């Protein structure tokens, strides 16, 4: 899932799980917003089950948003980078497993550059109080 979206677009999920995420990112007008959403669910440790049979016919037009992304390497790189940055903690957590698909030194260099960037540090500073409140909120419902 960290490398490519394996969850089909026709899915069911609990509303309570959806409400714990930011939902589908409306900034992702060129696509991959569903993959971004699935990664958000994974960050919540939501269990996913794939029905092991074909139950849906999905047609893709010759000219569509999907084919436009697939045929535009630059847009695909921008979208993949956006997803990566949004879920940097998830990618960092599984960086050892990801290295099977990517060159280890390049991935570690990229993660280190991101973590050392002022943008990431400022973002973490801004998000930290909200993360603390979110965890406090979760614990209050578990007890």
N, C-alpha and C positions, 0 to 999 in steps of 0.2 A: 504493500500500500504506500510506502514511502517513496518508492520509485515511480509507480504508475497506478492509476486508479483501476482497481479490480472489482469495484461494486457497480452494478448496473444501475442505470438511471431510474428504473421502475422499482422502487423499494418501499418498504414500510418501516417506520420507526416510531418510537413512543414520543408523544407530544412533550412529556416531561423531560426527555433527553434533549429534544430540540430546544426547549426553553432554557436549558443550561448552556447552550452555545449562543453565538452571535447570529445563528441562522445562515442562510445563503448570503454570501458577500455580493452586494449589488454593485460593487466596484469592478467585479470581474465580468465585464460586459462581453469579453471575447471567449468566455468559456472556463471550464475547470472549476466552477463554483461548487459543483456537487462533490468533487474530490476534496476540495478545501473543507467542506462541511463534514465529510466522512472522517477526515483527519481530526477535526474538532471533537467528534464523537469518540474516536480512539483515545484522545487525550483525557477523556472522561472515564476511560476504561469500560465503555459500553460494550457488551457482548454482541457480536454480529454472527448471524447464521445465514449461510448461502444455501438455498434450495438446489440440490444437485440435478436439476432437470431444466430443459428449455421450456419456458412458459410464456414467452413474449417474443413477438416479431418486431424488430427495430430496423426501420429503413432509413438509410442516409441518402439524401439527395446529392447529385454531383456537385452542386454549389450550395453549401450550407455553412453554418458557423463552425461545425466540427471539421469539415474538409478544409475550410479556410485556415484553421489553426494547424491542422496536420501538414498543410502545404506551405506554411510560413514559419521557417525555423526561428526567425527573430521573435515573433509573437509567442511561439511556444517557449522559448528561452525566458522571455519576460514573465510569462505566466508561471512557469515552473519556479523561477526565482522568487516571485511574489509568494507562492505557496510555501516555499522553503523558509523564507524569512518569517512568515506568519507562524510557522510551526517549528521554529528553530530549537525549542526545548525538546520536542518530540524527536527531531532528527538527531540532536545531541545525545539523547538517551539511548538511541539505537545506532549510534555511529559505528560501533564495532560490526554490527550486522550489515550495515550499508556498505562497508568497505569491500564486501564481496562483489559489489556491483560497480564501485568507483575506486579509483586509485586512492589508497589510504593517505598518502602525503598531501595530495591536492585537496581532499575533503577536509582533513584536519587544518590545513592552511586556510581554507575558506571559512570554516567555523571559527577559527581563532581570529581572523580578520573581522568577522561579523561581531564576535563578542567584544573585541577591542575597539570597535567603532564607536564614535560619540553618539551616533543615532541609536544604537542598540543600548548603550549605557543610559541614555536619557529615557528611552522607552521603558527599560527595566525600572528605573527610578519612579516613573509615572505609574507603572502597572503594579508595583510592589504593594502599595496600600490596598488596592482593589483585590489582589490575590489573597492578602491576609483576611480581608473582609469576606471573600468568597469561601475560604476555608473555615472561618468562624461560623458562617451561615450554614455550611454543610454539617459541621459538627453539632450545631444546635438542633438540627432535625434528626440526627442519628441517636441522640440521647433521649 
